[in-house]
Amino acid sequence: MRPPVLAGEMVRLRPIEARDADRLWESLHDAEGMRLTGTTATFSREQIDDWAASVADRDGRLDWAIVPGAVRDGEPVSDELIGEIVLNEIDPVSRSANLRLQMLPDYRGRGYGREAIEHVLRFAFDAAREDGGPRLHRVGLDVLSINPRAKALYASLGFVEEGRLRDVYRDGDSWADAIVMSVLEDEFRDLQAAAG
């Protein structure tokens, strides 16, 4: 399933496309972003070009480019990727998936990621979608213990800590835990209803 466009006030989510390769390549050279997400793999530029051109049509995952949501005269002001958000490891039998978010440095801590996650969770848990959305029951993630800001963000969106994988990521000369969190469809709906 190709990811649909999801639009809000601050962000618009659209499928990742070949034109996003430059910004994805840039994100791989963001040392702090790589550290906070525990990314240790290395990629060639050719791999990134191939990935950007084909990921929107891969099975078992939905990859969105996060772009600014500002519109002028009915058209987006910018369509440049400022981050990416992914539902991967989609299991239609257990109705579960994993969530991953990465924002480019200039866009962290400004609310873009929060809104992107809200849109993806609404989409993921929407049982009435006519486009055959994933209709998930559970969305999980892991966040590094060295990233308390991200953990607080996820908790504010309804994610509950389930456990901890001790010293599972390298952080320079030391180690970081992975905190396993998830949100269930009913928990998210209740939180959204309470927010009004």
C-alpha angles and dihedrals in degrees: 000000000000111000114254123231111265116195133195141153101280102022143027120204118211133166115280110256139188090266089065094065094097093054093043089051089050090053090057089060093053101106095192093048091049090049095048093049095043092237111165102155119107125218136193121233089247091056091052092048090051092045095051091048095050112023096090090065099046121116123243096026144068117208121189132188110223108222130174112278097215113127130194121189090350094304129102113259090216134010095187118129113251095171144340134241125193139190105199137162087045109185111191093191097055089029092228137128142173122247125214128181132184126174125194112249099260091053102049120112094015101102099260094111093048093053092045091053092048091053093048093048092048088051094044095051098039105116093181100059112132093206091067097253117189095270092208129191098196135026117190137183142168124232126192119248088232089064106067092157091061092045090053090049092052092047090051088055093054102268112146125207110247101175148314134257103211121226092346097142130051116235106187106289094348138053138253131207123232111229110210114215136170143177125210124216095249092048091052093047091049091050092048092048092050090051088056 
